[in-house]
Amino acid sequence: LELALQRGETEELLAELNDRIAKEPENADLYVLRGSLYFRTNRVKESLSDFDSAIEKEPRLLPYLWQRGISLYY
């Protein structure tokens, strides 16, 4: 994520994450990563949706997903 942000390759990373989520729709980690990318590219509503999806897939993430709290703040 950081490297894609530094290189300005966020849309490429987003496309890759979209493809991986389509192939692995139950992988909560992918939603967290895409949510983080959305947040870092000022797409807060989309980030919140992905963080909520991650929690839906893996409820044990709820107490650890501080990124969701930041998205809620914004």
Helices and strands as residue ranges (DSSP letters): H 2-7, H 10-23, H 28-40, H 44-57, G 59-64, H 66-73
